[in-house]
Amino acid sequence: MSVAATETDLAQRVLELVGAGIEAEVTVERHALSLTRFANSYIHQNVADETTSVRLRLHAEGRTATTSTTVLDGLDDLVRRTVDAMRLAPADPTWPGLAPPAPLASTGNLDEKTAAASPDERAARVRAFVDQAEGLDTAGYCRTSMARVVYANSAGQHLSAAKTSAAMDGIVRTSTSDGLARLAAVRLADIDGAVLGARAAAKARAGADPVELPPGRYEVVLEPAAVADVLQFLAMYGFNAKMVLDRQSFLQVGEAQFDPAVTLVEDASQPDATAIPFDVEGTPRKRVVLVDGGLSAAVVHDRRTAARAGGGAESTGHAIPGGASFGAIASSLRLMPAEGPAPVEVDGPAADSSVLALVAGVERGLLVTDNHYTRVLDPRTLVVTGLTRNGVWLIEDGVITTPVRNFRFTQSYAQALGPGAVLGVGTRAVEQPGPWAEAGFVAPALRLASWNYTGGASG
C-alpha cells in the first residue's frame, strides 16, 4: 500500500470513528526532515526524523475542540478525547462551518530527488561552502524536507498534496566580523554551496575591523535576507484579515499606502513555492495581489474572518493552526522584482550585481545584509525593533567603503515602504528560509530612503 493511500485511509478511519451528528475535519501529515549541521568548519550533526501526525477538529451544539496526536494506533482515543473536550468547551459563536468541496488547482511542488536526498548530498554542499572560506571559521546547516498532507471533512471535502523544500544557511567568521549567505528552494539541486560560501566569505573579509557610526536616519540598501524579515511582519500583522478587522493593522484597503514600486503577491501556485497548496481548514490557497503598484488591494482570510467581514468575502486559503485567536497568514508572500538583466556574482560584500546597481545610486547610506532578533512594538503602526547582523557597510558616492559596527533600530516597516520611500528594487527575487512551516518569503534587494538606527549593538 502506498504512503499516500495510508494517509488517506487514516483520514477516512478517523471520520468513521467520529460518526454522525458532529461536524468533523481531519488532517493527516507525514513530514520528513533531514538536517546536516556544521560548526568550526566541520559537520557535527546529521539527523533525520519522520513523523506522521493526525489533527482532528470537531464542532457540535455550538462548541468546538481541536486535538492532535502522533500515536497512530490510538485513533479511537483521539476521537474520544476530542469529543469529551468539545462537550466541555466554551461556546463558539464565530464557527464558520466546514469547507465545502472545492477543486485543487495544484498538488504541490514535489521534487523526488530532494525527498530522497542522502546525507552525502547535503555534506557535499557543506564541503563546498567550507572550502570557499579558505581557512576561516564557518557554521550553519543544509536541510531537506518533504511533506505529504491529506485533508478530509464530513462535508465532503477531500484534498491531498505534497511538497519538498531545501535550504542552506551559513556564516563565515573572522575575529571581528561575520558574513552570511542563505537560500531556500523546492529542489536541493538549486542550492549551490560554493556560491553561498564564496558570498559569505567575501562579506566576512570585507566586514573585518568595523567602525562605529552615530545613530540616526540613514538611506539603506537592504539585501534579500533583511527584506524577507520585513515581509514576515507584513504577513503576520499587515495583511492578516483578523488584525485588520480588529483595527490592529495599519492596512487600509483601497488606499495608496506603499510606494508605487511595491507590488506584493501571495501565490502558492508558483513553481518555486514551498507551501502546501491548501490550508488547515481544507480551502485551496488563492493567488492574492495584496499590494498593486503601491495600492493596498487585499488581505488574506480564513473562514472565520471571511464570515465576519461579510460583503461576499471568502476564505483565501490561509488559515493556520490556532488561527481563531491570531488570524490568517500569507504563506508564499513575494515582493515582485524590478525588470532588468539577470544579476551575476560580484566581488566584495554585495550579494550580486543587482545589489551593486542599487548601491550605485546612494550618495551616503548603508548596505545591510540582515535584520536580526526583530520584535514588533506596535502592530497598529508596524513599528519593529531589532539589530543588524552579518555585515553592514557605509556607502559613499555610490561605492561600498567602510565596514560598520552593528546597529539597533526602531522602524515602522510600513513607513519604510511608504509612498516616495522606495528608491529602487532589485532585479532578482530569491526565497529565504521562513520562520514557520518551512515556507519562505521571496524577496529582492531594496533601496530605501530612510531607516531609523537608534544606537549601537555589540557583535
N, C-alpha and C positions, 0 to 999 in steps of 0.2 A: 504494500500500500504506500502511495506517495506521501511525502510530508504535507503537501497542500491538502490532500484528502483527509489526512489525520486531523489537521486543524479544522477543516470543515465539519468532520464528524464530531469533534469536541464541541463546537459551537451548537450543532443540532442537538447533541445529547443534553447540553445544559438547558436549552429551550424546552425540550421534552420534560425535563425534571421539574421545571417551573410550573407547567400545567396551565390550565385555562383560568381566565378571570384576572390575570395580572399582566400589565404591560411589561415586557422584558426585552432587554438588549444584551448581547454578549459579544465581547471582542476577545479573540484568541491571537496571541502574537508569539511567534518564535523569533528570538533575537540572538544572533551570534556575533560576538565581539572578539577580535584578536588584536593584541596590543604589544608592540615592541618598544620598550623604553630604553633610553641611553643617558648616561651622565659620566662626567670625567672622560668623555670620548670613547666609552665602550658600552656595549649592551649589558645591562644589569638585570633586565627582567623581560621575559616573554610569557604572556598569559593568554589564554583563550577560554572563553566562557560561552555557554549556550543555554538559554533559558526559554521555556515556554510558559507564558502567563495567561491567565483567564480573568477577565474583568466582567462583572455582572452588575447591571443596574436594573432595579425593579421599581414599579410605581403602581399603587392601587389605593383606592379610597383616599386620595389626596395626599398621600405620603410617598416619599422616595428614599431609597437606600442604595448605596453602591459598595461593593466589596470586590476583592481580587485575591488570587491565590496562584502559587506555582506548584501546588500539590495536585497532580492530575488524577490521582486515584482517590481524591476526596471531593469529587464534584457534588455528590449528594449533600455533604456537609456544607459546601459553599452555598448551595441554594437554600438550605435550611437556615443558615446564619443570616443570609441576606433577607429572607422573608421575615425572620424574627426582628431584625434591625429595622425593616420597613414599618412594621407594626408599632414600633416604639418611637419612630422618627417624628419630628415636628411636622406640622402641615407644610405643604409645598405649593403655595398658591400660584407660583410662576411656572409650574410644569408645562412645557410646550407640546407634549406628546412626542411619540416616536417618529423618526424619519420615515417618510413613505418610500415605497420602491422607486428607485431612480437609477438610470444607467450610469456607468462609469466610463469616461472617455479614454482613460489611460489606466493600465495595470501597474504602473510604476517603472522606474528606471533600474533594471537589474542587469548587472554585468557578471556573468557566471565565473569568469576568471578572477574577479575581485572576491566573489563569495568563497572561492576555493583557494585564495592566496595562501601561500606557505610562509612559515617564519623566515625561510631563506630569501623570499622575495622582499619582505619588509627589511630584513637585515642588509640586503644589497643596497637599498636606498639609504639606510643609516650609514653604511660604509662610504657611500659616495658623498654624503653630507659631511662626514668627519674628515675625509680626505681633503676637501676643499678648504678646511680650516688651517691646514698646514701647521699643525702643532698647537694651535690654540685650543683651549678647553671648549667642549661642546656638550649640549644636553638637549633632550626633547623626546619626541615619540613619533612613531609611524603606526597607524592603526588601519584596520579594515573591519567592516561590519556588514551584516546582512540582516534584513528583517522581512518576514512573511506575516501578513496580517489578514485575518478573516473576521468580518463583522456580520452579525445576523440579528434580526429582531422579530418580535411576534407580529409586527405589521407587514411582514413580507419582504423587508429589505435584506438583501444579501450581497456582500461585496468581498472581494479578495484582491490583494495586491502584494507586490514585493519590491524591495529596493536594496541597493548596495551603496556604501559610502566608504571613501578612503580619505585619509588626511595625514599630513605631516606638519609638525610644528617644532622648530628647533632654534636654539640660540648658539651663538659663538661668543666667547668671552675673553677679553683681555683683563689686565689687573684694574682697569679704570672704566671699562665700557662693555656693553652687551650689544650684539646685533641679532636681529630677528628675521626669520622668514617662515611663512606658513601658507598652506594651501589645502583646500578640500575639493573633492571631485567625486563623481559617480564611480569612476574607474581608477584603480591603482595605477594603471598604465599611464595615466595623465599626471602622476606625481613624479617629478624628476629630482631626486635627492641631490645631485650635483649642482643643478641650477639653484636650488634653495640654499644649499651650503655655501656656494660662492657669493650669493646675495647677502647672507647673514655675516659671512666673514668680512666682506667689504664694508658693511656697516660697523662691525666691531672695530676694525682697524681705523676707519675714518672717525670713529667716536672717541678715540683714546684721549685722555687728559682734557676733559671738557672744562669750559669756563662757566662762570656763573653770571647770568644776566638778571637785571632787575625785573620784578613783576610788572605787569601791565598788559595792555591790549596789543596783540601782535597780529599782523597778517600771517596766515598759515597755509602751508600745503600739507594736507593730511593724506597719508598713504592708505591703501585699501584696508589694512588692519585697523586703523583708527576710525575710518569711515564706517566699517562694519559695526563698531561699538555704537556709533550714532544711530544706525539703522535698528539695532537691537532695542534701544529705548523708544524709538518711534513706533516699533511694532508693539511693544508692551503697553505703552502709555499714550501714544498718539492716535493710532488707527484702530484701537480697541473700542468696539461699539459700546460696551458697558461703561468704560471710562467717559465716553462722550455723553451718553445718556445720564450719567451721574454728575456731569459737569466737572469732572476731574481731569479733562483733557483740554489742551489748547485748541483743538481742531474745530473749525467752523466750516462745514461742508458748503461749497459754493463760493468761498472767498479765496482770493489770491494771497495765501499766507506764505508761499515759498517763492524763491527766485524762479524766473521763467526757465532757467537752465535745469531745474529739478523736475524729473518725471520718475515716479516711484510706482512699480508694478509688483503685485503679488501674483505669482504664477507658478504653480507646482507642475504644470504640464510641459515645461521646457525640458529638453533632453539632458540638461545639466542639473536638473532639480534633484535634491536628495531627500525629499519628503514623500511619505506615503500619500497617494492622491485622494484620500478621503479622511474625514476627521473621526473623533471618538464617538460621535453621535450617528455615524453612518451616512453623512452627507458628502457627496463628491465635492472636492475643492474647486472653486471657480477662479478664473482669472479676474483680478480686480485691479483697475487702474486707480490707485489711491491718490496720486498727485499727477495732474496732467499739465505739463508746462507751467508749473507754479501754482496751479489752481487746486485747492483741496477738493477732491472729487468724490471720495467714498471712504467707508470704513469696512472692516471685516466683522461678520456676525456669526454667532452660534444660534441655535434655535430659540433660546430664551430671549436674547437681545432682539432678534428679529420680531418675535411676537410682541415684545414690549414697545419696539419702535413703531409698529403699525404702518399704515400707509402702503401696504403691499410689500414691505421689506421681507426678505427671505434669508435664510442662513446661507453664507458663502462657503461653508465647509471648513470653519476654522475653530471649532470647539476644541478645548483641551481638557484633560482630567482636572477636576476642581474648578471648571470654568463658571459654575454658578456663582462663585464668590469673586472671581477675577475677570472673567470675560473671555473673548476670543482673541487669538494672537495670530498674526501673519507668520507663516512658516517658511515661505520661499520669497522673501522680500528682496527686490533688486532695484538698485539705482541705475538708471539707464546711462550708459557712457555716451560721450560725445562722438560724433563721426570723425574719422581720421585714419591715418595709416596704422597698421598693426605695430604695436611697440616692440622694441628689441631690448636685449640686455645691454647695460651700460656699465662703465667703470665708476667707482665711487659709491656713495651711500644711497643714491636714489634707486628705487626698486626697478625702474625701467625708463625707457626714453619718453614714455607718456608723462611720467612724473617730472622728468627734466624739462619738458615743454612747459609745464605749469610753473616750475621754478623760475624759468627764464623771464617771466613777466613780473616777478616780485622785486620791488626796489629794496625793501628791508623787511624781513619776516623770518619765519621758522619753518623748517621741514621737520615733520613729526611722523615717526614710524608707527606708534601705537599708543592707545589710551588704556589705562590700567586701573583696577580697583575702583571702578566707577559706580556711583550710587546716586539715585535720584533724590534730590532735596525737596522739590515741589513738582508733583506731576502736572499740576494745572498749567505751569509755565514751562515745564520740562527743563528745569534747572538741575544740572548734574554736576557733581564734584568728582574729581579723580586725579590721577597722576599721568604724566607722560612716562614712556618706558621704551627701552631698547633702541634708543637713538633719536637725538634732537640736534639740529644744526641751524646755525644762523645763515640766512640768505642775504647777500648784499649785491645790489645791482644785477640780479638775475643769476648769481653764482653762489653755490654752496661753499661757505668759507670756514666756519669755526664750529667745532662740536660744543654743545651747550649742556650744562647740567640739567637734570630733570626738574620739571615744574609741577606744582599743584595748580589745579584750575577749578573755577566755578563758572559754568557757562550754560546758558539756555541753548539747548540743541536746536530748538525751533527757531530761535532768533538767529543762530549761526547760519541757517539755511534760508533766511527770510529774503524778501524782495530786495535786490541790489547787493546781497551779501555773498553770492556765489560768483566768483570771478573766473572760474574755469573748472571744467570737468575732464577727467582723463578719458582716453580712448579705449582702455581695456578694463573690463569689469571681471573680477575673479572672486570665487567663493572662498570665504573664510570659515573655518570650523565654528559652528554655532554653540550656544550655551545650553540648548535643550534638544532632546530627540535627535541629536546629531544633524539636524537640518541647519544649514548655514545661511549667511547673507551674502549676496553678490554685489560687490562694490568696486567702483573705480576710485582713483585718487580725486581729491577736491582741492581747489584753491579758494580759500575763504577770506573775506575782507577783515574779519576780526575774531579773535579768541581771547578770552579773559584769563590770564595767568595771575594767580593771587599770591604766589610765593614759591620758594624753592622746596625741593624734596630730595632727600638723600638717595643715593644709588644711581 
